[in-house]
Amino acid sequence: MTSMRASSDAQSPIRRGTNLPRVGDFNESVVLDAIRRQRSGLSRVELAQATGLSPQTVSNITRRLLDQGLIRESGRQSSGSGKPRTLLEVVPDSLYAVGVHLDPAVITCVVVDLLGTVVAQRSQSTPSGGDTDKIAADMAASVNALVLDSVADRDRVLGLGIAAPGPIDAVAGWVVDPPELPGWGRYPLRDRLSEATGLPAVLDKDVTAAVVAERWTGAATASRNLLFFYFGTGTGMGLVVDDTVLRGTSGNAGEIGGLGAACSTRTLVEEAVALGVLGSEYTVVNPADAQRGLTRLAELSAAGDAAADGILDRLAIRIGRGVCAAATLLDVDTVVFGGPVWQVLADRVLATVEPMVASSPFVQATHPTAVVSTTLGENVAAVGAASLVLDGALSAQPGALLLK
């Protein structure tokens, strides 16, 4: 047994439980979260060490989780002398969640299991125009059909998560005049989809959903302090500080102002057209045009076109400066890049950003900072939308300990 698996160090990603009375639900979430994060399994002794809970409390909680079918015994582990310890692991198909990502260019639906693994997915181009009721109805129909066709039993689906471009009204569940979705205005997307699917629903920003995905099942499950740079039709930064996702007063944290505007796909393609790097046939009329133009720009850069590469180099430098400033301000240990069009630019941008972070006199002053691409692919925001449901229902939420 290594020290990492049962460490009680303050930097461990596993939350600490409490032995105070009347916090059973919180402690149950702490234990389940600890088992989920350790894919190879944890013994009850390791759980007690990692969570700070008493052995008796751990034993009682694991018995309940076994009875509920959320965890199972997965084998035995020898610790040298003494009786081998029984390992516990999450049962992936015990629960599911659905995620929908409304991007200005594409709408993606996924079904994920308890570990965040995608078991079914479908995508379609985002319709243009302002018939929001019809678009919402089509989204709901896609959700219902996807669940029906997947391996997920309907009664095991916890709910529906929705990721949308900001700004949003997180409390009311409305999208609020998203810049690249003309005609949407203020629209009650959460309630409309919940009513049409019969599933409890939650709405969050796409960049926030993406960072929740990384925290739940992606490249940063072991990080307590994380920055996610989201690259889709627009850009933004998702933030985790001390294992808590930062949403801000209105749920709109992560907007990056002028940097975001300078890094949008539309801005890049329009610059390329203005400089003659791309022809007039790439003039941006809608978000899908911008993605098509960006793909061609990346192809030209890879083929050695100096002007195209110059556009992407300036982009990478802008991103690198923004990421270094944010990483320094928040003292993060992990920077993850992802989003619907990130893979188009990943190799070119990371080649510039990684050395900028490595050479920063502030970012790595006292600890290393990992710079990586998401492992969840272009659907990271849709996976994140589903992860919002799993995280809200099953993760240990410190706010639950507050007296009401």
Secondary structure, DSSP 8 states (H G I E B T S, - for coil): --TTTT---TT-SS-----STT-HHHHHHHHHHHHHH-TT-EEHHHHHHHH---HHHHHHHHHHHHHHTSEEEEEEE--SSSS-EEEEEE-GGG-EEEEEEE-SSEEEEEEEETT--EEEEEEEE---SS-HHHHHHHHHHHHHHHHHHSS--GGGEEEEEEEE-S-EETTTTEEE--TTSTT--EE-HHHHHHHHHTS-EEEEEHHHHHHHHHHHHSTTTT-SSEEEEEESSSEEEEEEETTEE---SSS-TT--HHHHHHHSHHHHHHHHHHTTSS-GGG--SSHHHHHHHHHHHHHHHHTT-HHHHHHHHHHHHHHHHHHHHHHHHHT-SEEEEESTTHHHHHHHHHHHHHHHHHH-TTTTSSS--EEEE-SSGGGHHHHHHHHHHHHHHHS--GGGGS--
